[in-house]
Amino acid sequence: MIAGSSTILRRSLEKHIVSSFNFLEEFVGSDEDNSLSCETSTFFLFLESSGRLKERVKQVQDMGIDPGSSTFSTCLIVLSAAKESKWIEKMEAYKRWGCSEDEVLTSFKKQPWIMMISVEKLHAVISFFVDEIGWESSEVVRRYFMFTQSLNKRMIPRWSVFRELLSKGLVKREVTVRALFQMNEDMFCEKYVNPYKNEFPLLLKLYHDKLEASDDGIRNSINI
């Protein structure tokens, strides 16, 4: 961890590292828990000045996040990594999709990484779920998992196939979207492609075409 964060070696042991560790210990609890926070953050927090670290801790506390919660240190990391201008930019992006600030902060408390998604991917994913699947934008924001999937290589091709099967009455809408996108490639093909490839050969072509489109660069400029 130290080798991966060599900047820490240029910090004062007593004035910076020890004081920061002791400060965090007041909020996290035992030395064992504090060590775990340091390990999961890969010393990222110790790269900030003690004063700035205290500001970040206060920010997280003011959001109502319990210092003893599993997301406390992650929220600190995200706030430390995100520039204020980027934070505001992403908050405004969520608002443009009809999400209130309270809704975004509620999701942030549970899934801090929603504020580390690029604005481009944020718009692309929410647009897909709202326009294609019919979800409310706030529903997407509550499910960080959806932002971790490749839009062009997984979600669009799979939804195209599922929507086609749905229109023919061959599958039921009760299948959860999360399950549809989370299953591995073999399982998806076995369940939704292979059983119908002889009866509906265009279905297999549709799926392959969507996958090839993503590989050929027919996608958004950002790598989603």
Backbone hydrogen bonds in HBPLUS format (Angstrom, degrees):
<---DONOR---> <-ACCEPTOR-->    atom                        ^
c    i                          cat <-CA-CA->   ^        H-A-AA   ^      H-
h    n   atom  resd res      DA  || num        DHA   H-A  angle D-A-AA Bond
n    s   type  num  typ     dist DA aas  dist angle  dist       angle   num
A0005-SER N   A0001-MET O   3.06 MM   4  6.27 118.9  2.45 134.7 149.8     1
A0005-SER N   A0002-ILE O   3.04 MM   3  5.02 143.6  2.18  97.8 108.8     2
A0008-ILE N   A0005-SER O   3.03 MM   3  6.06 165.0  2.05 132.1 134.6     3
A0009-LEU N   A0006-SER O   2.95 MM   3  5.61 152.9  2.03 117.0 124.1     4
A0010-ARG N   A0007-THR O   2.99 MM   3  5.55 159.3  2.03 115.2 121.8     5
A0011-ARG N   A0008-ILE O   3.12 MM   3  5.34 163.2  2.14 108.7 113.1     6
A0016-HIS N   A0012-SER O   2.96 MM   4  5.13 143.4  2.10 123.0 132.6     7
A0017-ILE N   A0012-SER O   3.01 MM   5  6.45 159.8  2.05 157.1 162.7     8
A0018-VAL N   A0013-LEU O   2.75 MM   5  5.89 169.3  1.76 170.1 173.1     9
A0020-SER N   A0016-HIS O   2.92 MM   4  5.89 153.0  2.00 143.0 150.9    10
A0021-PHE N   A0017-ILE O   2.90 MM   4  6.08 158.2  1.95 149.3 155.8    11
A0022-ASN N   A0018-VAL O   2.86 MM   4  6.07 164.5  1.89 153.2 157.2    12
A0023-PHE N   A0019-SER O   2.94 MM   4  6.04 149.9  2.03 139.3 148.0    13
A0024-LEU N   A0020-SER O   2.93 MM   4  6.17 162.0  1.96 151.4 155.4    14
A0025-GLU N   A0021-PHE O   2.94 MM   4  6.12 147.7  2.04 144.7 154.3    15
A0026-GLU N   A0023-PHE O   3.23 MM   3  5.56 138.2  2.42 102.5 112.4    16
A0027-PHE N   A0024-LEU O   2.91 MM   3  5.40 138.2  2.08 109.4 120.8    17
A0028-VAL N   A0024-LEU O   2.84 MM   4  6.04 166.1  1.86 163.1 167.9    18
A0029-GLY N   A0025-GLU O   3.04 MM   4  5.30 151.4  2.13 125.4 134.5    19
A0034-ASN N   A0030-SER O   2.86 MM   4  6.08 157.6  1.91 150.2 157.5    20
A0035-SER N   A0031-ASP O   2.81 MM   4  5.97 155.3  1.87 147.9 154.0    21
A0036-LEU N   A0032-GLU O   3.10 MM   4  6.36 148.6  2.20 139.2 147.5    22
A0037-SER N   A0033-ASP O   3.01 MM   4  6.36 151.1  2.09 145.7 153.2    23
A0038-CYS N   A0034-ASN O   2.96 MM   4  6.30 156.0  2.02 149.3 155.9    24
A0039-GLU N   A0035-SER O   2.85 MM   4  6.09 154.1  1.92 145.7 153.3    25
A0040-THR N   A0036-LEU O   2.90 MM   4  6.14 166.0  1.92 154.4 157.0    26
A0041-SER N   A0037-SER O   3.06 MM   4  6.14 143.7  2.20 141.3 150.7    27
A0043-PHE N   A0038-CYS O   3.26 MM   5  5.44 163.5  2.29 150.4 154.3    28
A0042-THR N   A0039-GLU O   3.15 MM   3  5.07 154.3  2.21  99.9 107.8    29
A0044-PHE N   A0041-SER O   2.89 MM   3  5.45 163.0  1.92 118.7 124.3    30
A0046-PHE N   A0043-PHE O   3.02 MM   3  5.38 131.2  2.27 106.6 119.3    31
A0047-LEU N   A0044-PHE O   3.16 MM   3  5.59 163.3  2.19 112.3 117.2    32
A0048-GLU N   A0045-LEU O   3.28 MM   3  5.90 168.4  2.29 115.8 119.0    33
A0053-LEU N   A0049-SER O   2.90 MM   4  6.11 155.7  1.96 152.4 160.0    34
A0054-LYS N   A0050-SER O   2.96 MM   4  6.18 152.5  2.04 145.7 152.4    35
A0055-GLU N   A0051-GLY O   3.13 MM   4  6.44 148.2  2.23 139.8 148.3    36
A0056-ARG N   A0052-ARG O   2.97 MM   4  6.30 155.5  2.04 148.3 154.4    37
A0057-VAL N   A0053-LEU O   2.92 MM   4  6.21 159.4  1.96 150.8 156.4    38
A0058-LYS N   A0054-LYS O   2.96 MM   4  6.17 157.3  2.01 145.7 151.7    39
A0059-GLN N   A0055-GLU O   2.92 MM   4  6.21 151.6  2.01 145.2 153.4    40
A0060-VAL N   A0056-ARG O   2.99 MM   4  6.32 159.9  2.03 153.4 157.5    41
A0061-GLN N   A0057-VAL O   2.90 MM   4  6.15 159.7  1.94 149.7 155.9    42
A0062-ASP N   A0058-LYS O   2.79 MM   4  5.96 159.2  1.83 151.4 157.0    43
A0063-MET N   A0059-GLN O   3.18 MM   4  6.46 127.4  2.47 136.2 148.9    44
A0063-MET N   A0060-VAL O   3.16 MM   3  5.21 138.8  2.34  96.2 107.9    45
A0065-ILE N   A0060-VAL O   3.41 MM   5  5.99 163.3  2.44 153.4 151.8    46
A0064-GLY N   A0061-GLN O   2.79 MM   3  5.22 157.3  1.84 113.8 120.7    47
A0069-SER N   A0066-ASP O   2.85 MM   3  5.26 166.2  1.87 119.6 123.8    48
A0072-PHE N   A0069-SER O   3.35 MM   3  5.51 162.6  2.38 105.2 110.3    49
A0075-CYS N   A0071-THR O   2.83 MM   4  6.01 156.7  1.88 157.0 162.5    50
A0076-LEU N   A0072-PHE O   3.09 MM   4  6.41 152.0  2.17 146.0 153.9    51
A0077-ILE N   A0073-SER O   2.98 MM   4  6.27 154.0  2.04 145.9 152.5    52
A0078-VAL N   A0074-THR O   2.95 MM   4  6.22 164.4  1.97 153.5 156.9    53
A0079-LEU N   A0075-CYS O   2.93 MM   4  6.08 167.1  1.94 150.6 154.4    54
A0080-SER N   A0076-LEU O   2.92 MM   4  6.03 147.8  2.02 143.3 152.5    55
A0081-ALA N   A0077-ILE O   2.88 MM   4  6.07 145.9  1.99 146.2 155.9    56
A0082-ALA N   A0078-VAL O   2.90 MM   4  5.98 148.3  2.00 151.1 158.9    57
A0086-LYS N   A0083-LYS O   3.00 MM   3  5.20 118.5  2.39 100.9 116.2    58
A0087-TRP N   A0083-LYS O   2.88 MM   4  6.18 157.8  1.93 157.8 165.0    59
A0088-ILE N   A0084-GLU O   2.97 MM   4  6.22 163.8  2.00 152.2 155.5    60
A0089-GLU N   A0085-SER O   2.93 MM   4  6.10 154.6  2.00 140.0 147.8    61
A0090-LYS N   A0086-LYS O   2.89 MM   4  6.11 159.4  1.94 152.3 156.2    62
A0091-MET N   A0087-TRP O   2.91 MM   4  6.11 156.9  1.97 148.6 155.9    63
A0092-GLU N   A0088-ILE O   2.89 MM   4  6.08 157.6  1.94 149.7 155.5    64
A0093-ALA N   A0089-GLU O   2.99 MM   4  6.22 142.7  2.13 136.4 147.1    65
A0094-TYR N   A0090-LYS O   3.00 MM   4  6.31 159.1  2.04 151.9 155.4    66
A0095-LYS N   A0091-MET O   3.02 MM   4  6.28 153.8  2.09 143.3 151.2    67
A0096-ARG N   A0092-GLU O   2.92 MM   4  6.16 144.0  2.05 143.4 152.4    68
A0097-TRP N   A0094-TYR O   3.05 MM   3  5.33 143.5  2.19 102.1 113.0    69
A0099-CYS N   A0094-TYR O   3.20 MM   5  5.56 156.9  2.26 143.3 137.8    70
A0098-GLY N   A0095-LYS O   2.82 MM   3  5.01 155.9  1.88 113.5 115.7    71
A0104-VAL N   A0100-SER O   3.10 MM   4  6.46 157.5  2.15 151.4 157.1    72
A0105-LEU N   A0101-GLU O   2.92 MM   4  6.14 164.7  1.94 153.7 157.9    73
A0106-THR N   A0102-ASP O   2.88 MM   4  5.99 150.1  1.97 143.3 151.8    74
A0107-SER N   A0103-GLU O   3.09 MM   4  6.31 154.2  2.16 142.2 148.4    75
A0108-PHE N   A0104-VAL O   2.81 MM   4  6.06 150.5  1.89 145.8 155.5    76
A0109-LYS N   A0105-LEU O   2.97 MM   4  6.17 151.4  2.05 146.1 151.6    77
A0110-LYS N   A0107-SER O   3.10 MM   3  5.24 127.7  2.39  98.1 111.5    78
A0111-GLN N   A0107-SER O   2.67 MM   4  5.76 163.6  1.69 160.5 166.4    79
A0114-ILE N   A0111-GLN O   3.10 MM   3  6.16 170.4  2.11 135.7 136.4    80
A0115-MET N   A0112-PRO O   3.25 MM   3  6.29 175.1  2.25 127.9 129.3    81
A0116-MET N   A0113-TRP O   2.94 MM   3  5.12 163.4  1.97 113.9 115.9    82
A0122-LEU N   A0118-SER O   2.90 MM   4  6.10 159.3  1.95 152.5 159.3    83
A0123-HIS N   A0119-VAL O   3.01 MM   4  6.22 165.7  2.03 151.8 153.3    84
A0124-ALA N   A0120-GLU O   3.04 MM   4  6.23 162.0  2.07 146.3 151.8    85
A0125-VAL N   A0121-LYS O   2.87 MM   4  5.94 171.8  1.88 158.5 159.6    86
A0126-ILE N   A0122-LEU O   3.07 MM   4  6.15 169.5  2.09 151.3 154.4    87
A0127-SER N   A0123-HIS O   2.91 MM   4  5.83 157.6  1.96 144.2 151.5    88
A0128-PHE N   A0124-ALA O   3.07 MM   4  6.20 153.3  2.14 140.2 147.1    89
A0129-PHE N   A0125-VAL O   3.07 MM   4  6.38 165.5  2.09 156.8 159.1    90
A0130-VAL N   A0126-ILE O   2.87 MM   4  5.98 158.3  1.92 153.7 160.2    91
A0131-ASP N   A0127-SER O   2.82 MM   4  5.67 163.0  1.84 147.5 153.0    92
A0132-GLU N   A0128-PHE O   2.88 MM   4  5.33 150.4  1.97 134.1 143.9    93
A0134-GLY N   A0129-PHE O   2.87 MM   5  6.13 115.8  2.29 137.4 155.7    94
A0135-TRP N   A0129-PHE O   2.97 MM   6  5.63 164.5  2.00 142.5 139.7    95
A0139-GLU N   A0136-GLU O   2.95 MM   3  5.28 132.7  2.18 105.7 118.8    96
A0140-VAL N   A0137-SER O   3.06 MM   3  5.24 125.8  2.37  99.9 113.3    97
A0141-VAL N   A0137-SER O   3.12 MM   4  6.48 161.8  2.16 154.4 158.7    98
A0142-ARG N   A0138-SER O   3.15 MM   4  6.32 141.1  2.31 137.5 146.6    99
A0143-ARG N   A0140-VAL O   2.92 MM   3  5.31 155.8  1.98 111.3 119.4   100
A0146-MET N   A0143-ARG O   3.09 MM   3  5.98 148.2  2.19 124.4 129.3   101
A0147-PHE N   A0144-TYR O   2.88 MM   3  5.50 145.7  1.99 119.0 128.4   102
A0148-THR N   A0145-PHE O   2.95 MM   3  5.29 152.8  2.03 109.7 118.5   103
A0154-ARG N   A0150-SER O   3.18 MM   4  5.39 137.5  2.37 123.4 130.6   104
A0155-MET N   A0150-SER O   3.09 MM   5  6.47 167.5  2.11 159.7 162.3   105
A0151-LEU N   A0224-ILE O   3.30 MM  73  5.89 147.3  2.42 130.7 131.5   106
A0156-ILE N   A0151-LEU O   2.86 MM   5  5.92 167.1  1.88 167.9 168.8   107
A0158-ARG N   A0154-ARG O   3.08 MM   4  6.03 163.0  2.11 150.8 156.2   108
A0159-TRP N   A0155-MET O   2.91 MM   4  5.90 159.0  1.95 148.4 154.9   109
A0160-SER N   A0156-ILE O   3.01 MM   4  6.07 153.5  2.08 148.9 155.6   110
A0161-VAL N   A0157-PRO O   3.22 MM   4  6.51 155.4  2.29 146.3 151.4   111
A0162-PHE N   A0158-ARG O   2.93 MM   4  6.13 171.5  1.94 154.3 157.1   112
A0163-ARG N   A0159-TRP O   2.81 MM   4  5.81 160.8  1.85 148.3 153.6   113
A0164-GLU N   A0160-SER O   3.19 MM   4  6.26 149.0  2.29 134.8 142.6   114
A0165-LEU N   A0161-VAL O   3.00 MM   4  6.32 160.3  2.04 155.0 160.0   115
A0166-LEU N   A0162-PHE O   2.82 MM   4  5.99 151.9  1.90 146.5 155.4   116
A0167-SER N   A0163-ARG O   2.96 MM   4  6.14 150.7  2.04 141.7 148.6   117
A0168-LYS N   A0165-LEU O   3.17 MM   3  5.18 134.5  2.39  95.1 107.5   118
A0170-LEU N   A0165-LEU O   2.97 MM   5  5.26 157.4  2.02 159.0 153.2   119
A0169-GLY N   A0166-LEU O   3.04 MM   3  5.05 157.9  2.09 102.7 109.4   120
A0175-VAL N   A0172-LYS O   3.45 MM   3  6.42 178.8  2.45 122.1 122.4   121
A0180-LEU N   A0176-THR O   3.04 MM   4  6.32 154.8  2.10 147.6 155.1   122
A0181-PHE N   A0177-VAL O   3.04 MM   4  6.30 152.4  2.12 152.7 158.2   123
A0182-GLN N   A0178-ARG O   2.81 MM   4  5.80 137.3  1.99 146.4 159.4   124
A0183-MET N   A0179-ALA O   3.24 MM   4  6.00 157.9  2.29 145.3 146.2   125
A0188-PHE N   A0184-ASN O   3.03 MM   4  6.30 157.8  2.08 153.5 160.2   126
A0189-CYS N   A0185-GLU O   2.99 MM   4  6.22 170.7  2.00 157.4 159.2   127
A0190-GLU N   A0186-ASP O   2.92 MM   4  6.03 156.9  1.97 146.5 153.7   128
A0191-LYS N   A0187-MET O   3.03 MM   4  6.10 143.2  2.16 142.0 150.6   129
A0192-TYR N   A0188-PHE O   2.76 MM   4  5.77 164.6  1.78 159.0 163.4   130
A0193-VAL N   A0189-CYS O   3.04 MM   4  4.61 147.3  2.15 117.0 123.9   131
A0194-ASN N   A0189-CYS O   2.75 MM   5  5.71 161.5  1.78 151.4 157.9   132
A0196-TYR N   A0193-VAL O   3.09 MM   3  5.73 150.6  2.18 118.9 127.3   133
A0197-LYS N   A0194-ASN O   3.38 MM   3  5.23 163.0  2.41 103.5 108.3   134
A0200-PHE N   A0196-TYR O   2.70 MM   4  5.54 155.3  1.76 152.6 160.2   135
A0203-LEU N   A0200-PHE O   2.89 MM   3  5.51 151.6  1.97 117.3 125.9   136
A0205-LYS N   A0201-PRO O   3.32 MM   4  6.66 158.3  2.37 144.4 150.5   137
A0206-LEU N   A0202-LEU O   2.77 MM   4  5.93 152.2  1.85 142.8 150.7   138
A0207-TYR N   A0203-LEU O   3.06 MM   4  6.36 158.1  2.11 147.2 151.9   139
A0208-HIS N   A0204-LEU O   2.99 MM   4  6.22 167.0  2.00 151.0 154.6   140
A0209-ASP N   A0205-LYS O   2.78 MM   4  5.87 159.2  1.82 151.6 157.8   141
A0210-LYS N   A0206-LEU O   3.05 MM   4  6.25 155.7  2.11 146.1 151.8   142
A0211-LEU N   A0207-TYR O   3.05 MM   4  6.32 156.4  2.11 148.6 155.2   143
A0212-GLU N   A0208-HIS O   2.82 MM   4  6.01 160.7  1.86 152.6 158.1   144
A0213-ALA N   A0209-ASP O   2.89 MM   4  6.00 148.0  2.00 142.2 151.0   145
A0214-SER N   A0210-LYS O   3.30 MM   4  6.56 147.5  2.41 138.5 145.2   146
A0215-ASP N   A0211-LEU O   3.22 MM   4  6.56 149.1  2.32 142.1 150.4   147
A0216-ASP N   A0212-GLU O   2.84 MM   4  5.99 141.2  1.99 148.8 159.6   148
A0218-ILE N   A0213-ALA O   2.95 MM   5  5.21 146.1  2.06 168.1 165.1   149
